[in-house]
Amino acid sequence: MNFSEEDLERLRPRVRFKVSYDVGFFCPDVDDIVQEALMRFMVAARDAKIQNPAAVGAFLNGICRNVVSEYRRRNSRDEPMPEVVPEPPGKSIPEAELFELRQAIAKGMEQLSERDRRVLRAFYLEEKSKDEILKQTGMTDENFRVVLCRAKERFRAIYLEQTKHRGNSRHSSI
């Protein structure tokens, strides 16, 4: 299959529009991409790689898409690496507050039922999987989810009540 220079000049505006649409109309490399697509098309035509002569437009469109994809990959590869943002410094809790926090958690856990305490400790503190907890307790999956949810709610209510009382006692002594 042979294409004359006249045939290429008829295809060039269509290929240019497609490339411009894909990479942006103000991209400075549009003409280079068009030239590369047309060159690959001519090489394929010369080497008889176009299997369906009736679908020349689709074949050229595929070549054009490949060239645009290569252009985008090359551009994203050539961009400088993003600046490495340092991690923010760790927020440490003062020892006194950490001690009070641990005490409040321990008191809150004491006020829960044995089952709730066991489930919360296993799931959050010991980081056991749900399957391990189900084996240990003999609960079903649905039962476990309900128990865990209710235990968290009970603990949260107890903990908030404790911190509210502790906050009031701090302010009254000042």
C-alpha positions as CSV (number, residue, x, y, z in Angstrom):
1,M,0.0,0.0,0.0
2,N,1.6,3.3,-1.1
3,F,0.6,6.8,0.0
4,S,1.7,9.8,-1.9
5,E,2.8,13.1,-0.3
6,E,-0.6,14.5,-1.4
7,D,-2.4,11.8,0.6
8,L,-0.3,12.6,3.7
9,E,-1.1,16.3,3.4
10,R,-4.8,15.5,3.4
11,L,-4.4,13.4,6.6
12,R,-2.1,15.9,8.4
13,P,-4.9,18.3,9.5
14,R,-7.0,15.5,10.9
15,V,-4.1,14.0,12.8
16,R,-3.1,17.5,14.0
17,F,-6.6,18.1,15.3
18,K,-6.6,14.8,17.1
19,V,-3.2,15.3,18.7
20,S,-4.1,18.9,19.6
21,Y,-7.3,17.6,21.2
22,D,-5.4,15.0,23.2
23,V,-2.4,17.0,24.4
24,G,-3.9,20.5,24.3
25,F,-4.2,23.0,21.5
26,F,-1.4,25.1,22.9
27,C,1.1,22.3,23.4
28,P,4.4,23.2,21.7
29,D,5.1,19.6,20.6
30,V,1.9,19.1,18.6
31,D,3.8,19.2,15.2
32,D,6.5,16.8,16.4
33,I,3.9,14.3,17.6
34,V,2.0,14.6,14.3
35,Q,5.2,14.1,12.3
36,E,6.1,11.0,14.4
37,A,2.6,9.5,14.0
38,L,2.7,10.1,10.2
39,M,6.2,8.7,9.9
40,R,5.2,5.5,11.8
41,F,2.1,5.2,9.6
42,M,4.2,5.5,6.4
43,V,6.7,2.8,7.7
44,A,3.8,0.5,8.5
45,A,2.3,1.1,5.1
46,R,5.6,0.5,3.4
47,D,6.2,-2.8,5.3
48,A,2.6,-3.9,4.5
49,K,1.5,-4.0,8.1
50,I,-1.9,-2.5,7.4
51,Q,-4.0,-5.7,7.3
52,N,-7.3,-4.0,6.4
53,P,-6.9,-1.3,3.7
54,A,-10.5,-0.2,4.3
55,A,-9.7,0.7,7.9
56,V,-6.7,2.9,7.3
57,G,-8.2,5.7,9.4
58,A,-8.6,3.5,12.4
59,F,-5.0,2.2,12.0
60,L,-3.7,5.7,11.8
61,N,-5.8,6.7,14.9
62,G,-4.3,3.8,16.8
63,I,-0.8,4.9,15.9
64,C,-1.6,8.4,16.9
65,R,-2.9,7.3,20.3
66,N,0.3,5.3,20.9
67,V,2.5,8.3,20.0
68,V,0.5,10.6,22.3
69,S,0.7,8.0,25.2
70,E,4.5,7.8,24.7
71,Y,4.7,11.5,24.7
72,R,2.8,11.7,28.0
73,R,4.9,9.0,29.6
74,R,8.1,10.7,28.5
75,N,6.9,14.1,29.9
76,S,5.9,12.6,33.2
77,R,9.3,10.8,33.5
78,D,11.2,14.0,32.7
79,E,9.6,16.1,35.3
80,P,11.6,16.6,38.4
81,M,10.9,14.4,41.3
82,P,8.6,16.0,43.9
83,E,10.3,17.5,46.9
84,V,10.4,15.1,49.8
85,V,8.3,16.6,52.5
86,P,9.7,15.8,56.0
87,E,7.4,14.1,58.3
88,P,6.0,16.3,61.0
89,P,7.5,15.8,64.4
90,G,5.8,13.3,66.6
91,K,3.3,14.6,69.0
92,S,4.4,13.3,72.3
93,I,2.1,13.4,75.4
94,P,3.7,14.6,78.6
95,E,4.3,11.8,81.1
96,A,1.8,13.2,83.6
97,E,-1.0,13.3,81.0
98,L,0.0,9.9,79.7
99,F,-0.3,8.5,83.3
100,E,-3.7,10.1,83.7
101,L,-4.8,8.7,80.3
102,R,-3.7,5.2,81.3
103,Q,-5.5,5.5,84.6
104,A,-8.7,6.6,82.9
105,I,-8.6,3.8,80.4
106,A,-7.9,1.2,83.2
107,K,-10.9,2.6,85.3
108,G,-13.1,2.6,82.2
109,M,-12.2,-1.0,81.4
110,E,-12.9,-2.1,85.0
111,Q,-16.5,-0.7,84.7
112,L,-17.3,-2.8,81.7
113,S,-18.7,-6.4,81.8
114,E,-16.2,-9.2,81.6
115,R,-17.2,-10.0,78.0
116,D,-16.9,-6.4,76.8
117,R,-13.6,-6.0,78.5
118,R,-12.3,-9.3,77.0
119,V,-13.4,-8.3,73.4
120,L,-12.0,-4.8,73.6
121,R,-8.7,-5.9,75.0
122,A,-8.3,-8.7,72.5
123,F,-9.3,-6.6,69.5
124,Y,-7.6,-3.3,70.3
125,L,-4.8,-3.9,72.8
126,E,-3.7,-7.4,71.8
127,E,-4.6,-6.7,68.1
128,K,-6.0,-10.2,67.6
129,S,-7.8,-10.9,64.4
130,K,-11.6,-11.3,64.4
131,D,-11.3,-15.0,63.6
132,E,-9.0,-15.6,66.7
133,I,-11.5,-13.8,68.9
134,L,-14.4,-15.7,67.5
135,K,-12.6,-19.0,68.3
136,Q,-11.7,-17.9,71.9
137,T,-15.2,-16.6,72.7
138,G,-17.4,-18.9,70.7
139,M,-19.3,-15.9,69.3
140,T,-20.8,-15.7,65.8
141,D,-19.6,-13.0,63.4
142,E,-22.8,-11.0,63.8
143,N,-22.7,-11.3,67.6
144,F,-19.1,-10.2,67.6
145,R,-19.9,-7.0,65.6
146,V,-22.8,-6.1,67.9
147,V,-20.7,-6.8,71.1
148,L,-17.7,-4.8,69.8
149,C,-19.9,-1.9,68.8
150,R,-21.8,-1.8,72.1
151,A,-18.6,-2.3,74.1
152,K,-17.0,0.7,72.4
153,E,-20.1,2.8,73.0
154,R,-20.1,1.9,76.7
155,F,-16.4,2.5,77.1
156,R,-16.7,5.9,75.3
157,A,-19.5,7.0,77.6
158,I,-17.6,5.9,80.8
159,Y,-14.4,7.5,79.6
160,L,-16.1,10.8,78.7
161,E,-17.8,10.9,82.0
162,Q,-14.5,10.4,83.8
163,T,-12.7,13.1,81.8
164,K,-15.6,15.5,82.4
165,H,-15.4,15.0,86.2
166,R,-11.6,15.2,86.1
167,G,-11.8,18.4,84.1
168,N,-14.2,20.0,86.6
169,S,-12.1,19.0,89.6
170,R,-9.0,20.6,87.9
171,H,-10.8,23.9,87.3
172,S,-12.3,24.1,90.7
173,S,-8.9,23.8,92.4
174,I,-7.4,26.6,90.4
